[in-house]
Amino acid sequence: MLHFTVKGRAVPYTRMTRRGKYVRTDAQRYLAYQEIVQLYARQAMARENWQCIPKKVPIEFGCKVYLKGGLDGDLSNYVKGIEDALNRLVYEDDRYIVRYTKDTEKVFVDHKDDERVEVWVQIAS
């Protein structure tokens, strides 16, 4: 199992056009966050000697999103953003995610310093 924590506030999935990713600030913020997620994933992969899960192999995925404040985004958009960031890195394609762990949830914290995302990926049994 690959497990890692992305420090800082999560950014939910943002729908965008090809042009929009260059002109919309929310799209640019989302793309920058994807790079941060990939950096943490690469570090964890190196530490665990993790190889990219190939196509057609069923995957179990989970993430726990810790946020301070109100209901900024849907849990599904936070999950989608993390899934997309890990495509072609941790697994070949997120379409092979067949199950979410029971720990997949949004948790509210009291302090901004506690904001983070914990991610779990493994081959489904």
C-alpha positions as CSV (number, residue, x, y, z in Angstrom):
1,M,0.0,0.0,0.0
2,L,1.2,3.5,-0.8
3,H,0.3,6.1,1.9
4,F,1.3,9.7,2.0
5,T,0.2,13.1,3.3
6,V,-0.1,16.3,1.3
7,K,0.4,19.2,3.6
8,G,-1.7,22.4,3.2
9,R,-5.2,23.2,2.1
10,A,-6.7,20.9,-0.6
11,V,-7.9,22.4,-3.8
12,P,-11.0,20.7,-5.3
13,Y,-11.3,19.6,-9.0
14,T,-12.0,22.5,-11.3
15,R,-13.6,22.1,-14.7
16,M,-11.8,24.0,-17.4
17,T,-11.4,24.5,-21.1
18,R,-8.1,24.5,-22.9
19,R,-8.0,28.3,-22.9
20,G,-9.4,28.5,-19.3
21,K,-6.4,26.9,-17.7
22,Y,-4.3,29.9,-18.8
23,V,-6.7,32.7,-17.9
24,R,-8.8,31.5,-14.9
25,T,-7.1,31.9,-11.5
26,D,-9.1,29.0,-10.0
27,A,-7.8,26.7,-12.8
28,Q,-4.2,27.9,-12.3
29,R,-4.5,27.3,-8.5
30,Y,-5.9,23.8,-9.2
31,L,-3.1,22.9,-11.6
32,A,-0.4,24.2,-9.2
33,Y,-2.0,22.0,-6.4
34,Q,-1.8,19.0,-8.7
35,E,1.9,19.5,-9.0
36,I,2.2,19.6,-5.2
37,V,0.3,16.3,-4.9
38,Q,2.5,14.7,-7.5
39,L,5.6,15.9,-5.6
40,Y,4.5,14.2,-2.4
41,A,3.4,11.1,-4.3
42,R,6.9,10.8,-6.0
43,Q,8.6,11.1,-2.6
44,A,6.4,8.3,-1.2
45,M,6.9,6.1,-4.2
46,A,10.7,6.4,-3.9
47,R,10.5,5.7,-0.2
48,E,8.3,2.6,-0.7
49,N,9.9,1.5,-4.0
50,W,6.4,1.7,-5.6
51,Q,5.9,1.1,-9.2
52,C,3.0,2.5,-11.3
53,I,0.0,0.2,-11.2
54,P,-0.6,-0.9,-14.8
55,K,-3.9,-0.7,-16.7
56,K,-6.6,-3.2,-16.1
57,V,-5.5,-3.8,-12.5
58,P,-8.3,-3.0,-10.0
59,I,-7.3,-0.2,-7.5
60,E,-8.6,0.7,-4.0
61,F,-8.3,4.4,-3.3
62,G,-8.9,6.5,-0.3
63,C,-8.3,10.0,0.9
64,K,-9.1,12.0,4.0
65,V,-9.4,15.7,3.4
66,Y,-8.8,17.9,6.5
67,L,-10.1,21.5,6.1
68,K,-10.6,24.5,8.4
69,G,-13.7,26.5,7.8
70,G,-17.0,26.0,6.0
71,L,-18.1,23.7,3.2
72,D,-15.9,25.0,0.5
73,G,-16.2,22.1,-2.0
74,D,-17.9,18.8,-2.4
75,L,-15.9,15.8,-1.2
76,S,-16.3,14.2,-4.6
77,N,-14.4,17.2,-6.2
78,Y,-11.6,16.9,-3.7
79,V,-11.3,13.2,-4.4
80,K,-11.4,13.7,-8.2
81,G,-8.6,16.3,-8.0
82,I,-6.3,13.9,-6.1
83,E,-7.2,11.0,-8.4
84,D,-6.4,13.1,-11.5
85,A,-3.1,14.2,-10.0
86,L,-2.0,10.6,-9.6
87,N,-2.9,9.4,-13.1
88,R,0.1,8.0,-15.0
89,L,2.2,8.3,-11.9
90,V,0.9,6.1,-9.1
91,Y,-1.5,4.2,-11.4
92,E,-1.9,4.2,-15.1
93,D,-5.5,5.3,-15.2
94,D,-8.0,6.3,-12.5
95,R,-10.8,4.5,-14.4
96,Y,-9.5,1.3,-12.7
97,I,-10.4,2.5,-9.2
98,V,-13.0,0.0,-8.2
99,R,-13.4,0.9,-4.5
100,Y,-13.0,3.7,-2.1
101,T,-11.8,3.0,1.5
102,K,-14.1,3.6,4.3
103,D,-11.8,6.3,5.5
104,T,-12.6,8.5,2.5
105,E,-14.1,11.6,4.1
106,K,-13.9,15.3,4.7
107,V,-12.8,16.3,8.3
108,F,-13.0,19.8,9.7
109,V,-10.1,21.0,11.9
110,D,-9.8,24.0,14.2
111,H,-6.4,25.3,12.9
112,K,-5.2,26.2,9.4
113,D,-1.9,24.4,10.2
114,D,-3.8,21.1,10.5
115,E,-5.1,21.3,6.9
116,R,-3.9,18.3,4.8
117,V,-4.9,15.4,2.7
118,E,-4.0,11.8,3.6
119,V,-4.0,9.4,0.6
120,W,-4.0,5.6,0.4
121,V,-3.6,3.6,-2.8
122,Q,-3.4,-0.2,-3.2
123,I,-4.2,-3.0,-5.6
124,A,-7.7,-4.1,-4.8
125,S,-8.1,-7.6,-3.4
